[in-house]
Amino acid sequence: MNYLSNSGQKSPNLTPWIATLVSIGVHGLLGVVLQMISGTGEEQQTTREVNLLELTAAQQDRLPKLYQPLPPKIGPRTAREIGAAPKPEAVGLTKIPQQAIDELQRLQAEKQPGPKQLQS
């Protein structure tokens, strides 16, 4: 619905401004009320003293272990420190027979195009 002023021009639409002001008011009111309800006032900001309790070794042993100690750092090692690689037979691998290797090489040679020979 458009309202016309006395001069015949449209008046500016005030709806967004009113909604903005109402939103700011409601959020401000909620912020104040919720702060009062939650009790985050001066009462919780005060500090209090607590007693320090020292445990004996026996009492400390009864506490659960909540962490696991880290393993020691291992730096880079040389081949001599590591040792030779295990032989294939030691890890359950079998050696490929020489006949199979020769057959594979022969098949690969047949597959690859070599230099073309001219027949005369």
Secondary structure, 3 states (H helix, E strand, C coil): CCCECCCCCECCCCHHHHHHHHHHHHHHHHHHHHHHHHCCCHHHHCCCCCCCCCCCHHHHHHCCCCCCCCCCCCCCCCHHHHCCCCCHHHHCCCCCCHHHHHHHHHHHHHHCCCCCCCCC
